[in-house]
Amino acid sequence: MARASARHILVSSEEQCNALKQEIENGRDFAEVAKQHSSCPSGRQGGDLGSFGPGQMVPEFDKVVFSGDLNQVHGPVKTQFGYHLLEITSRS
């Protein structure tokens, strides 16, 4: 069965999500941005979600995590929780 590891940043607006993505693309550390801005409890761990399989996360999340390029920032991804930036750290 496929497994992936990822980290994310959850915010309430698409505008904030885009602004944070730009900061990361300009060299800011993903984990630091997550600690400072993510509304998800995982933010305290730099947004780390650990390892999970298909179907363990919401469908919009799964679609990106199991098809997107590794070690790139994806998003904004809109879910019922808000807007996410995702970084897939591994996949098997």
N, C-alpha and C positions, 0 to 999 in steps of 0.2 A: 504494500500500500504506500502511496506517495506520502511524504512528510515534508514540511517546510518549517523554517524558523524565520521570524520577521519581527520588526519593531515598528511602532507607529506613533503618530501624534494625532490626538483628537481635539478639535476645536469646534466652536459653534457656527462659524461663518466661512463661506467659500473665500471671501476676501482675505481673512486672516490666514487661512490655509495657503493661499497663493503667496502671500507676503513671507510666510515662514519658509516655504519651499524656495523662494528666491534667496533668502538668507543662507540656507543650507547649500544651495548651488554656488553661492559666492564664498563658500569656505567655512561657514559656521558649523560646529559639531552637532550632528543629529541628536545625540543623547542629551546634550546640554539644552537644546531647543525643547526637547520633550520634557525634561525636568522643569523647565521654566514655564511652558505654555500648555502642555497636554492636560485635558480635564479627565483623562482616564487614570485610574490608580497605577497603571503600568508606567506612567510618566516618571514616577519615583525611581524606576530602574532604567531610565533612559528610553522608555517606550518598549522595552523588550517583552515580547509575548511568548517567548519560548518556542517549543516545537509542537506542531499540531498537524492533523490530517484533514483531508477534504471534508466539508460538512460541519466542522467544529466551530467555524466562524460564520458570520452572516454571508449570504451569497455574493454580494458586491465585493467583499473582502477576498473570498475564496477565488473569484474570477481573476483578480489581479495577482494574488500570491502564487497561484499555481500556473500562471501563464506569463507573467512579466519577467523582465530581465533582472538578474541578481545584482545586488549592490548599487541600485539606482533608486532615486526617490520617485515614487509614483503618486499621483494624486493631483488635485483633490479627488477623493473617492467619497461620494455621498452615501451614507447609510442612515438607518433610523436613529442612530446615536449622534450624528453630526457629520463633520467633514474630516477625513483622515489623510495624512501623508503616510505612505507605506514604504518600507525598505525591506526587501526580501534578502535575508542574510544567508540562507542555504535552502536547498531543495533536493530531495532524492526520490 
